[in-house]
């Protein structure tokens, strides 16, 4: 802890209850109002003993992403995820242990690997799009979740056989469901370790035990198969990975990293896709431009790429990144003491009018041409040594799904008003699940 005399940036004049309620229930309005009242740096104390300094200053973003990882810890802040991810998860580690895990995980996520996963993504996307109802409105989010889960099961876990996928997929889905909303996460925290018949914790622990049993069985089976390391999926590449001392991953490490990739990659990408459709349907000019690009004979993907980037700017799925200071550090003239969490707000940074003129407009053209935003101005995937490992994977997948959909259908809105933002476990999600109605491809 730091001394209570430390000078922290201003706090909005709100009670702890108002802060927690605003933060949870109306997060975007709350963040904007704090920034209006206090400026580019403000302090929140959402729970006793936890101090967050939120910033939307690009200079602070640069400091956080280029600063010393031994001073700026990210893993400590993710500790509530430990019962789900396990202690070896790259998300939970810091310092040299984090770097070792990250180096082992990086090669399967290099850009050039994406082409290999692309065929799976295209096939999954086309099949799900073909099954979308044509006669009624429906929310896209559940379908996006099914797509991203199947892609992870196949491209990451390497489960090509549908029966095998279902055998392990169903228990994994039960584990994910147990942490699918804030309320459920809270219920788990409150009942942690309690074994009573109605305890959510007990149900979660049973689901996790079943999923783990199958995961460990799979790890052992692959380990004893001499051909397994030759597979193209992420799991096979991780089995073959060695650190500089020639050491591979232990069974526990493999289990924890597979679970991490599932949790970090599934809901996030599905939500980003839902937002893409929510914004496109409310911006007919952009939708028409994208459809025209995607249906032309030599369909390029310059505009598609810009649409994905603009979606992640205007509706970032993860609202902030957090680092806990291990030593005092100066940000924007504030000498922040050790123990404070510095949190660059992706949401507020992406709405700065000096970086993005008319920031509320959905305008992919911002990402075309020479003055596209810089490294510390567009940060949906965080940055530095903690930058999202799945960034290329997620963007590749988003493009595959948008392409598959817009070549065959034309989505339209069911209400002119844009959907609001609700907070699920970690993500900022469209409140109606991105409800659309489909017109056949040729419709004007
Ligand atoms: C649109 C989709 C996604 C978004 C918006 C997103 C966003 C993020 C963010 C903001 C971070 C924290 C970065 C930081 O602290 O600086 C992160 C970390 C991470 N993400 Fe993603 N992510 C997405 C998809 C994925 C996918 C598809 C995977 C893998 C299959 C993945 C795996 C990870 C991992 C392993 C980390 C931890 C990296 C580390 O601590 O070294 N993410 N992601």
Boltz pocket constraint, residues with backbone or C-beta under 6 A from the ligand:
constraints:
  - pocket:
      binder: B
      contacts: [[A, 74], [A, 90], [A, 91], [A, 102], [A, 156], [A, 260], [A, 261], [A, 262], [A, 264], [A, 265], [A, 266], [A, 268], [A, 269], [A, 272], [A, 317], [A, 318], [A, 320], [A, 321], [A, 322], [A, 379], [A, 380], [A, 381], [A, 382], [A, 383], [A, 384], [A, 385], [A, 386], [A, 387], [A, 388], [A, 389], [A, 390], [A, 391], [A, 393], [A, 394]]
      max_distance: 6.0
